[in-house]
Amino acid sequence: MEARDIELVEKLQEEDGEVKALYDQHLQYEQLLNQLESKSYLSSAEEQEVKEIKKKKLAGKTKLQAILEKYRESEA
């Protein structure tokens, strides 16, 4: 995420529970991916898990970006 997006998320987390939930989930997925990808070898099940986490992370990020865009438009 870009720095300006992170700043807006931090600002909106207190007002919008959905933004907070999506951002927390994004960070959790990022942490899981870092743990898995730090291994020198991944089993086929772990490789599949990485793919699924990446899909979920992207879907959440897309939804979060859409919410942030609405907030930016309403501020303008």
Backbone bond lengths (Angstrom), bond angles and torsions (degrees), N, CA, C in turn:
res aa  C-N    CA-C-N  psi(-1)  N-CA   C-N-CA  omega(-1)  CA-C   N-CA-C  phi
1 M - - - 1.446 - - 1.532 108.69 -
2 E 1.296 115.09 149.50 1.454 120.48 178.49 1.522 110.01 -77.18
3 A 1.317 115.60 158.07 1.462 121.10 -177.86 1.524 111.61 -59.76
4 R 1.348 117.24 -39.99 1.467 118.97 -178.79 1.529 110.92 -68.30
5 D 1.329 117.37 -32.05 1.466 120.44 176.36 1.524 110.38 -67.34
6 I 1.318 116.23 -42.31 1.455 120.23 -179.70 1.528 110.33 -64.57
7 E 1.322 116.88 -40.59 1.466 120.28 177.39 1.523 111.15 -60.84
8 L 1.329 116.83 -43.84 1.462 120.95 179.77 1.525 110.50 -66.43
9 V 1.321 117.57 -40.56 1.468 121.08 178.08 1.522 109.91 -60.80
10 E 1.331 116.41 -46.08 1.464 119.62 -179.84 1.526 111.35 -61.07
11 K 1.312 116.14 -36.51 1.462 120.85 178.48 1.537 110.93 -69.16
12 L 1.326 116.59 -41.95 1.465 121.14 -174.04 1.522 114.16 -83.75
13 Q 1.322 118.09 -16.91 1.467 120.82 -177.56 1.519 112.44 -54.45
14 E 1.320 115.91 -37.41 1.460 120.15 -177.60 1.524 111.78 -72.00
15 E 1.336 116.68 -30.47 1.465 121.59 -176.76 1.526 112.96 -90.02
16 D 1.326 116.57 -35.56 1.454 121.32 -170.59 1.532 110.27 -122.06
17 G 1.319 115.68 109.24 1.459 120.95 -179.15 1.515 113.41 -62.51
18 E 1.327 116.75 -32.02 1.461 120.28 -179.95 1.527 110.58 -67.31
19 V 1.318 116.54 -40.55 1.469 120.54 177.84 1.524 109.26 -61.88
20 K 1.319 116.26 -45.24 1.467 120.35 179.95 1.525 110.67 -61.62
21 A 1.321 116.95 -45.70 1.463 120.95 -178.87 1.532 110.97 -62.84
22 L 1.325 116.67 -44.85 1.469 119.95 -179.71 1.523 111.50 -64.91
23 Y 1.316 117.14 -41.01 1.459 120.25 -179.21 1.527 110.71 -69.16
24 D 1.321 116.99 -42.60 1.469 120.61 177.46 1.524 110.47 -60.50
25 Q 1.324 116.10 -41.96 1.462 120.81 178.66 1.534 110.48 -64.62
26 H 1.327 116.34 -40.83 1.462 121.57 177.96 1.533 110.13 -58.61
27 L 1.322 116.37 -45.82 1.464 120.60 179.95 1.526 111.59 -65.73
28 Q 1.318 115.91 -37.49 1.465 120.42 178.99 1.527 110.43 -65.01
29 Y 1.325 116.94 -45.26 1.467 120.61 177.77 1.524 110.88 -62.33
30 E 1.320 116.57 -39.36 1.458 120.53 179.46 1.530 110.42 -62.81
31 Q 1.314 116.30 -41.33 1.461 120.76 178.96 1.534 111.02 -65.20
32 L 1.322 116.64 -43.54 1.468 120.75 178.07 1.528 111.05 -61.08
33 L 1.326 115.90 -43.77 1.460 119.76 178.97 1.522 111.19 -62.35
34 N 1.310 116.66 -42.44 1.466 120.20 178.64 1.521 111.31 -61.07
35 Q 1.323 116.50 -40.62 1.464 120.57 178.74 1.522 110.98 -64.00
36 L 1.320 115.84 -46.64 1.463 119.51 -178.09 1.529 111.69 -68.65
37 E 1.317 116.04 -43.56 1.460 119.56 -175.75 1.528 112.63 -74.71
38 S 1.322 118.24 -12.60 1.465 120.66 177.27 1.531 111.47 -79.23
39 K 1.322 116.74 -13.63 1.465 120.44 178.32 1.526 109.25 -71.50
40 S 1.315 115.21 147.74 1.462 119.07 179.52 1.530 111.55 -77.16
41 Y 1.328 116.46 -23.24 1.462 120.61 178.90 1.521 109.03 -141.27
42 L 1.332 116.24 136.01 1.464 121.18 175.77 1.521 109.35 -114.10
43 S 1.311 115.37 134.58 1.457 119.38 174.06 1.524 108.15 -70.89
44 S 1.311 116.40 168.58 1.467 118.62 179.49 1.529 110.60 -63.39
45 A 1.323 118.01 -34.34 1.465 121.44 177.35 1.530 110.06 -65.95
46 E 1.328 116.80 -39.97 1.464 120.04 178.66 1.526 111.19 -69.05
47 E 1.325 117.06 -37.29 1.464 120.17 176.31 1.522 110.94 -62.22
48 Q 1.325 115.93 -41.03 1.459 120.78 177.45 1.524 110.36 -64.92
49 E 1.325 116.10 -40.16 1.461 120.51 178.72 1.529 110.84 -62.85
50 V 1.329 117.33 -40.61 1.464 121.92 177.56 1.524 109.75 -59.92
51 K 1.327 116.66 -44.87 1.469 120.69 179.66 1.520 111.14 -61.61
52 E 1.325 117.00 -43.91 1.464 121.20 -179.78 1.531 111.41 -65.37
53 I 1.321 116.54 -42.21 1.462 120.17 179.56 1.522 109.85 -63.69
54 K 1.325 116.68 -41.82 1.463 120.22 179.38 1.528 111.11 -62.75
55 K 1.322 117.15 -40.22 1.471 120.67 177.35 1.522 110.85 -62.85
56 K 1.332 116.45 -46.19 1.463 120.90 -179.65 1.524 110.91 -65.08
57 K 1.321 116.05 -40.76 1.466 120.68 179.62 1.526 110.57 -62.79
58 L 1.324 116.55 -44.06 1.463 120.96 179.51 1.527 111.19 -64.86
59 A 1.330 116.89 -41.93 1.466 120.15 179.25 1.525 110.58 -62.54
60 G 1.318 116.50 -42.65 1.460 120.24 178.63 1.521 112.03 -66.53
61 K 1.326 115.82 -39.89 1.468 119.81 179.44 1.524 110.22 -65.47
62 T 1.323 117.35 -40.08 1.460 121.44 178.38 1.522 110.61 -61.84
63 K 1.319 116.13 -43.96 1.469 120.64 179.32 1.529 110.37 -65.14
64 L 1.326 116.62 -42.29 1.458 121.26 179.01 1.528 110.48 -64.02
65 Q 1.314 117.41 -41.50 1.466 121.54 178.59 1.533 110.57 -61.22
66 A 1.323 116.86 -40.14 1.464 120.86 179.13 1.530 110.53 -63.54
67 I 1.322 116.78 -42.11 1.466 120.91 178.49 1.526 110.30 -64.38
68 L 1.323 116.79 -43.93 1.468 120.93 179.62 1.518 110.90 -63.10
69 E 1.313 117.01 -38.30 1.459 120.91 178.86 1.534 110.71 -63.76
70 K 1.327 117.05 -39.41 1.470 120.44 177.26 1.523 110.77 -62.57
71 Y 1.328 116.29 -42.57 1.462 119.83 178.27 1.521 111.14 -63.25
72 R 1.320 116.63 -41.20 1.481 119.71 179.19 1.517 110.98 -63.51
73 E 1.332 116.58 -41.06 1.467 120.47 179.80 1.530 110.93 -66.00
74 S 1.317 116.79 -37.64 1.469 119.60 -178.96 1.534 110.99 -71.66
75 E 1.333 117.69 -26.50 1.455 121.23 178.19 1.517 111.89 -77.40
76 A 1.333 116.64 -26.54 1.467 120.62 -176.16 1.514 112.84 -76.52
